[in-house]
Amino acid sequence: MTSPGRTERLVLPGVLTADQAAATVRGIAAVQRDDGAVPWFRGHHLDPWDHVEAAMALDAAGEHTRAEAAYRWLADHQLPDGSWYAAYHDGDAARPTDRARETNFCAYVAVGVWHHYLATGDDAFADRMWPVVARAVEFVLALQQPGGQIGWKREPDGTPVADALLTGCSSVHHALRCALALADHREEPQPDWELAAGWLGHAVRHHPERFLDKDRYSMDWYYPVLGGAVRGTAAKQRLEDGWDRFVVPGLGVRCVVPNPWVTGGESAELALALWAVGESDRALDVLRWIQHLRADNGMYWTGYVFEDDAVWPREQTAWTAGSVLLAVAALGGDPATTAVFGADDLPTGLTPNCC
């Protein structure tokens, strides 16, 4: 099912064989609806962030037609203000189940679109998706606060929520850099976006007090690194500082402390963050550990409660499988994935001169 010339980048000793990688790609494809939507699993909801994560995994596997269909779904169902609802039942655009509009969810389209362009070189696709990305970015930046952080969401009635999430803002920072890369490619400078990205990155790096306290969640630990706001020595130190708190050797990464629950998505994302700062050996270890979550059909269980020796919840999500494939693709040297998550060549934004 995967395209020739791409399958080998989804092979990683101790993690995935070619046949196993192909089975995982088939599993994600089986979740995708005919209209391109990728819900968590059939019968559950779609959220825009996880939909894009699955689409990027399809691109990493060479399934470009399927990935493009996922982005077409976003283009077809973008709301007039540039956003998407937070959840849709089974990916049905006519059945939103959460009418809040989350900034992190809406921004991530920029990461996916830039990844697809790098994977395919399809300028016509970039042209079609540019207005979608631009509208989404403007929706997100309308909620930027004076300290640089991005408000979490708009409520269903349109009320802005100024409270900011460190994980979400780290992901938005990554998305803004990808949007700027797309703008540069089109030779359409966006100085306001550059300022916004720089100010947001500064807040993530230096002002934890500007974000809601979610310190118990592992994502708040590694996402500033994964999103590219923290790199170099500071990134390695951050990951080292939280290692013993969040990592369960041989099993994976806790979602939240002190709960005895490791999750596949967080573990794969940590592996991707480790790879991004040159810790490939550790990244490989984490990916090997979580193969206990792999199901017979090639998908991955969301998590495992190790005190009870129980898989929980009993669900296999497209985004968990997608995050594993993206981490494997990065370690395997897939050019589009390494460019997007390595982030060395992405625009950095304009760093403020003051606090």
C-alpha positions as CSV (number, residue, x, y, z in Angstrom):
1,M,0.0,0.0,0.0
2,T,2.9,2.4,0.7
3,S,4.6,3.9,-2.3
4,P,7.9,2.5,-3.5
5,G,10.9,4.5,-2.4
6,R,9.1,5.6,0.9
7,T,8.5,2.3,2.7
8,E,12.1,1.9,3.7
9,R,11.9,5.1,5.8
10,L,9.2,3.5,7.9
11,V,11.4,0.5,8.8
12,L,13.2,0.7,12.1
13,P,14.9,-2.3,13.7
14,G,13.0,-3.4,16.8
15,V,10.2,-1.0,16.0
16,L,8.7,-1.7,12.5
17,T,9.4,-4.1,9.7
18,A,8.2,-3.2,6.2
19,D,5.1,-5.5,6.6
20,Q,4.3,-4.0,10.0
21,A,4.6,-0.5,8.7
22,A,2.3,-1.3,5.8
23,A,-0.2,-2.8,8.2
24,T,-0.2,0.4,10.3
25,V,-0.8,2.5,7.2
26,R,-3.6,0.2,6.1
27,G,-5.1,0.7,9.6
28,I,-5.1,4.5,9.3
29,A,-6.5,4.3,5.8
30,A,-9.3,2.1,7.0
31,V,-10.4,4.8,9.4
32,Q,-10.5,7.5,6.8
33,R,-13.9,8.3,5.3
34,D,-14.6,8.6,1.6
35,D,-14.8,12.4,2.0
36,G,-11.2,12.4,3.4
37,A,-12.1,12.9,7.1
38,V,-10.0,10.9,9.6
39,P,-11.8,10.5,12.9
40,W,-10.0,8.9,15.9
41,F,-11.6,5.6,14.9
42,R,-14.8,4.9,13.1
43,G,-17.8,5.9,15.2
44,H,-15.8,8.3,17.4
45,H,-15.1,12.0,16.8
46,L,-12.7,13.9,14.6
47,D,-10.7,16.8,15.9
48,P,-8.7,18.9,13.4
49,W,-5.3,18.4,15.1
50,D,-5.4,14.7,15.2
51,H,-6.9,14.6,11.7
52,V,-3.8,16.5,10.4
53,E,-1.5,14.2,12.4
54,A,-3.0,11.2,10.6
55,A,-2.7,12.9,7.2
56,M,1.0,13.6,7.8
57,A,1.5,9.9,8.6
58,L,-0.2,9.0,5.3
59,D,2.2,11.4,3.5
60,A,5.2,9.9,5.2
61,A,4.0,6.5,3.9
62,G,3.7,7.8,0.3
63,E,-0.1,7.8,0.5
64,H,-0.3,11.4,-1.0
65,T,-3.8,11.0,-2.5
66,R,-5.3,10.1,0.8
67,A,-3.4,12.9,2.6
68,E,-4.6,15.4,0.1
69,A,-8.2,14.3,0.6
70,A,-7.7,14.9,4.3
71,Y,-6.6,18.5,3.6
72,R,-9.4,18.9,1.1
73,W,-11.9,18.0,3.9
74,L,-10.4,20.9,6.0
75,A,-10.7,23.3,3.1
76,D,-14.2,22.3,2.3
77,H,-15.4,22.7,5.9
78,Q,-13.5,25.7,7.2
79,L,-15.8,28.1,9.1
80,P,-16.1,31.7,7.9
81,D,-13.8,33.0,10.7
82,G,-11.0,30.6,9.6
83,S,-11.6,28.0,12.3
84,W,-13.0,24.5,12.7
85,Y,-15.1,23.1,15.5
86,A,-13.2,21.1,18.1
87,A,-15.0,17.9,17.3
88,Y,-17.2,16.3,14.7
89,H,-19.0,13.0,15.2
90,D,-17.3,10.3,13.1
91,G,-15.8,13.1,10.9
92,D,-19.2,14.2,9.7
93,A,-19.0,17.9,9.1
94,A,-22.7,18.3,9.5
95,R,-22.6,16.8,13.0
96,P,-20.3,18.9,15.2
97,T,-20.2,17.6,18.8
98,D,-18.1,20.4,20.3
99,R,-18.7,23.9,18.8
100,A,-15.8,25.5,20.6
101,R,-12.9,26.5,18.3
102,E,-9.5,25.7,19.7
103,T,-6.5,27.7,18.5
104,N,-4.1,24.8,18.7
105,F,-6.4,22.6,16.6
106,C,-6.9,25.3,14.0
107,A,-3.2,26.3,13.6
108,Y,-2.0,22.7,12.9
109,V,-3.3,22.8,9.3
110,A,-0.2,24.9,8.5
111,V,2.2,22.1,9.7
112,G,0.3,19.5,7.6
113,V,0.1,21.6,4.5
114,W,3.8,22.5,4.6
115,H,4.6,18.8,5.2
116,H,2.5,17.7,2.2
117,Y,4.1,20.3,0.0
118,L,7.6,19.2,1.0
119,A,6.6,15.5,0.4
120,T,5.1,16.1,-3.0
121,G,6.4,19.4,-4.5
122,D,2.8,20.1,-5.5
123,D,2.6,23.9,-6.1
124,A,-1.0,23.6,-7.2
125,F,-1.9,22.1,-3.8
126,A,0.0,24.9,-2.0
127,D,-1.8,27.5,-4.0
128,R,-5.2,25.9,-3.1
129,M,-4.4,25.6,0.6
130,W,-2.7,29.0,1.1
131,P,-6.0,30.9,1.7
132,V,-7.1,28.1,4.2
133,V,-3.8,28.4,6.1
134,A,-3.9,32.2,6.1
135,R,-7.5,32.3,7.4
136,A,-6.6,29.8,10.1
137,V,-3.6,31.8,11.2
138,E,-5.6,35.0,11.4
139,F,-8.2,33.3,13.6
140,V,-5.4,32.1,15.9
141,L,-3.6,35.4,16.1
142,A,-6.8,37.2,17.0
143,L,-6.5,35.5,20.4
144,Q,-2.8,36.4,21.1
145,Q,-2.5,38.1,24.4
146,P,-0.2,41.0,25.4
147,G,2.4,38.6,26.8
148,G,2.7,36.7,23.5
149,Q,0.8,33.6,24.6
150,I,-2.3,32.5,22.6
151,G,-5.7,32.2,24.2
152,W,-6.9,28.6,24.3
153,K,-10.2,28.9,22.3
154,R,-13.4,30.7,21.5
155,E,-16.5,29.3,23.2
156,P,-19.4,28.2,21.0
157,D,-20.9,31.7,21.4
158,G,-17.7,33.3,20.2
159,T,-16.4,34.4,23.6
160,P,-12.6,34.4,23.6
161,V,-10.9,32.4,26.4
162,A,-7.7,34.3,27.2
163,D,-6.2,31.5,29.4
164,A,-3.3,29.9,27.5
165,L,-2.0,26.3,27.5
166,L,1.8,25.7,27.2
167,T,1.4,22.5,25.1
168,G,-1.1,24.2,22.8
169,C,1.0,27.3,22.4
170,S,4.1,25.3,21.7
171,S,2.2,23.5,18.9
172,V,0.9,26.9,17.6
173,H,4.5,28.2,17.6
174,H,5.5,25.3,15.3
175,A,2.5,26.0,13.1
176,L,3.3,29.7,12.7
177,R,6.8,28.8,11.6
178,C,5.4,26.4,9.0
179,A,2.9,29.0,7.9
180,L,5.8,31.5,7.5
181,A,7.7,28.9,5.4
182,L,4.7,28.6,3.1
183,A,4.5,32.4,2.9
184,D,8.2,32.6,2.0
185,H,7.8,30.0,-0.6
186,R,5.0,32.0,-2.2
187,E,7.0,35.2,-1.8
188,E,4.2,36.7,0.3
189,P,5.9,38.2,3.4
190,Q,3.9,38.2,6.6
191,P,5.6,40.5,9.0
192,D,2.8,40.4,11.5
193,W,3.1,36.6,11.7
194,E,6.8,36.9,12.2
195,L,6.3,39.2,15.2
196,A,3.6,36.9,16.6
197,A,5.8,33.8,16.3
198,G,8.7,35.5,17.9
199,W,6.7,36.9,20.8
200,L,5.0,33.5,21.3
201,G,8.3,31.7,21.3
202,H,9.7,34.1,23.8
203,A,6.7,33.5,26.1
204,V,7.1,29.7,25.9
205,R,10.9,29.9,26.6
206,H,10.9,32.4,29.4
207,H,7.5,33.0,30.9
208,P,5.8,29.8,32.3
209,E,3.7,32.0,34.5
210,R,1.7,33.2,31.4
211,F,0.3,29.7,31.0
212,L,-2.2,27.6,33.0
213,D,-0.4,25.2,35.4
214,K,-0.6,21.8,33.7
215,D,2.8,20.7,35.0
216,R,1.5,17.2,35.8
217,Y,1.0,16.5,32.1
218,S,4.0,15.1,30.2
219,M,3.1,17.2,27.1
220,D,3.9,20.4,29.0
221,W,7.4,18.9,29.6
222,Y,8.4,18.0,26.1
223,Y,6.2,20.1,23.8
224,P,8.3,23.3,24.1
225,V,11.0,21.2,22.5
226,L,8.8,19.4,20.0
227,G,7.3,22.7,18.9
228,G,10.8,24.1,18.3
229,A,10.6,27.0,20.8
230,V,13.3,25.4,23.0
231,R,16.3,23.8,21.3
232,G,20.0,23.3,21.9
233,T,21.4,22.9,25.3
234,A,18.2,24.3,27.0
235,A,16.2,21.6,25.2
236,K,18.4,18.8,26.3
237,Q,18.4,20.0,29.8
238,R,14.6,20.3,29.9
239,L,14.2,16.8,28.7
240,E,16.8,15.5,31.2
241,D,15.1,17.3,34.1
242,G,11.7,15.7,33.5
243,W,13.0,12.2,32.5
244,D,12.7,10.4,35.8
245,R,9.4,12.0,36.5
246,F,7.6,11.0,33.3
247,V,9.4,8.1,31.7
248,V,8.8,4.5,32.8
249,P,11.7,2.5,31.3
250,G,10.6,-0.4,29.2
251,L,7.0,0.8,29.0
252,G,6.8,4.4,27.7
253,V,5.8,7.9,28.9
254,R,3.2,8.7,31.5
255,C,0.4,10.9,30.3
256,V,0.1,12.5,33.7
257,V,1.9,12.1,37.0
258,P,1.4,10.3,39.3
259,N,-1.0,8.1,37.4
260,P,0.4,4.6,36.5
261,W,-0.6,5.0,32.8
262,V,1.7,5.2,29.8
263,T,0.4,6.3,26.4
264,G,1.5,5.6,22.9
265,G,0.9,9.1,21.5
266,E,2.9,10.9,24.2
267,S,5.7,8.4,23.9
268,A,6.0,8.7,20.2
269,E,5.9,12.5,20.4
270,L,8.7,12.4,23.1
271,A,10.7,10.2,20.7
272,L,10.3,12.8,18.0
273,A,11.4,15.6,20.4
274,L,14.4,13.5,21.4
275,W,15.3,13.0,17.8
276,A,15.0,16.7,17.1
277,V,17.7,17.5,19.6
278,G,20.1,14.8,18.5
279,E,19.1,12.1,21.1
280,S,18.3,9.4,18.5
281,D,19.4,6.5,20.6
282,R,17.0,7.5,23.4
283,A,14.3,8.1,20.8
284,L,14.7,4.6,19.4
285,D,14.6,3.1,22.9
286,V,11.2,4.8,23.6
287,L,9.8,3.6,20.3
288,R,10.9,0.1,21.0
289,W,9.3,0.2,24.5
290,I,5.9,1.0,23.2
291,Q,5.6,-1.9,20.8
292,H,3.7,-3.6,23.7
293,L,0.8,-1.3,22.7
294,R,0.8,-2.6,19.1
295,A,-2.4,-4.6,18.2
296,D,-2.5,-7.5,15.8
297,N,-4.1,-5.3,13.1
298,G,-1.1,-2.9,13.1
299,M,-2.8,-0.2,15.1
300,Y,-1.8,0.9,18.6
301,W,-3.8,1.0,21.8
302,T,-4.0,4.4,23.4
303,G,-2.5,3.4,26.7
304,Y,-1.6,0.9,29.3
305,V,-2.2,1.0,33.1
306,F,0.8,-0.9,34.4
307,E,-0.3,-1.3,38.0
308,D,-3.3,-3.2,36.7
309,D,-1.7,-4.8,33.7
310,A,-4.6,-3.4,31.7
311,V,-4.9,-1.9,28.2
312,W,-7.0,1.3,28.7
313,P,-8.9,2.7,27.1
314,R,-9.9,-0.1,24.7
315,E,-9.4,2.0,21.6
316,Q,-7.0,2.2,18.7
317,T,-6.7,5.7,17.4
318,A,-5.5,6.9,14.0
319,W,-3.5,9.7,15.6
320,T,-1.6,7.3,17.9
321,A,-0.6,5.2,15.0
322,G,0.1,8.4,13.0
323,S,2.4,9.7,15.7
324,V,4.4,6.4,15.7
325,L,4.8,6.5,12.0
326,L,6.0,10.2,12.1
327,A,8.6,9.4,14.7
328,V,9.8,6.4,12.7
329,A,9.9,8.5,9.5
330,A,12.0,11.1,11.3
331,L,14.5,8.6,12.5
332,G,14.5,7.0,9.1
333,G,15.4,10.3,7.4
334,D,12.2,11.0,5.5
335,P,13.0,14.5,4.0
336,A,9.6,16.1,4.5
337,T,9.2,14.9,8.1
338,T,12.8,15.8,9.1
339,A,12.4,19.3,7.6
340,V,9.1,19.9,9.4
341,F,10.0,18.5,12.8
342,G,13.7,19.2,12.8
343,A,12.7,22.8,12.1
344,D,16.3,24.0,11.4
345,D,15.2,25.5,8.2
346,L,11.9,27.0,9.3
347,P,11.6,30.7,9.8
348,T,12.1,31.6,13.5
349,G,10.0,34.8,13.7
350,L,11.2,38.1,15.2
351,T,12.4,37.8,18.8
352,P,11.3,40.7,21.0
353,N,14.0,42.9,22.6
354,C,12.3,43.1,25.9
355,C,10.4,41.0,28.4
